Amino acid sequence: MTKNELWEIYCTKNPSFEEDGNVTLSTKGLRKMFETTWDQAIKSTPRGPQRDKVVDDLMNIFGMR
């Protein structure tokens, strides 16, 4: 899954994300967004080295490396 494909999933569920301006998320909403990102990444890859790469990519995206 590419970054753009994931963004399209978010925008489908949250059309206001496509507009200009501010979006306010509650702590619960931010956590749900994180969980969805993680779940989509894990679902899209089989177990093994490729999944490890996806996890590494997510950690880079979120500044964890």
N, C-alpha and C positions, 0 to 999 in steps of 0.2 A: 504494500500500500504506500502510495506517495503522500507527501504532506498535503498536496492539493486535494487528493481524494478524501483524506481525513477531514479537511476543512469543509468540503462539500457535505459530508455527513453532518457536521455540526450546524451548517447553515440550513440544511433541510429541516432539522429539528428546531432550529432557532433562527428564523428568517431575519430578525433584527440584527444579527451578526454581520449581514451583508451591507448594512447601511452605514453611513458616516456617523460619527458621534460616539458617545460613551455607552458602555454596557456595564451594568452593575451586577455582580454576582454575589450571592450570599456565600458563606463558608460552605454550606451544604451543596450549593450549586457548583462551586469551584471543585469540591471533592468529587461530585458526580462527573464533571468534565474530565478530571484526571482519571477516574476509574474507567470511563468510556474509552479514553485514549489507550490506556493500558490493555483493556479487554480487546479492542479492535486489533491492536498490534499482535497480541498473543494468538487470537483466533486466525489471523491471516497467515501465520507461518507454522509449519510442522515443527515438532520437537527436533532438536539437534543444533548444529552450528549456525544455521540460518536464524533460528529463534534467538540464539545468543547475540547475533548481530543486530537484530531488531531491538532487543533490550538495550544493547550498547547505544544504538541510534537514539532511542528515547531518552536515555540518560544524558546524552549530549544535547538534545533539544531542550531538556529541562535544566541544563547547566549543572548536571550532577557529576560531570567529568571535566 
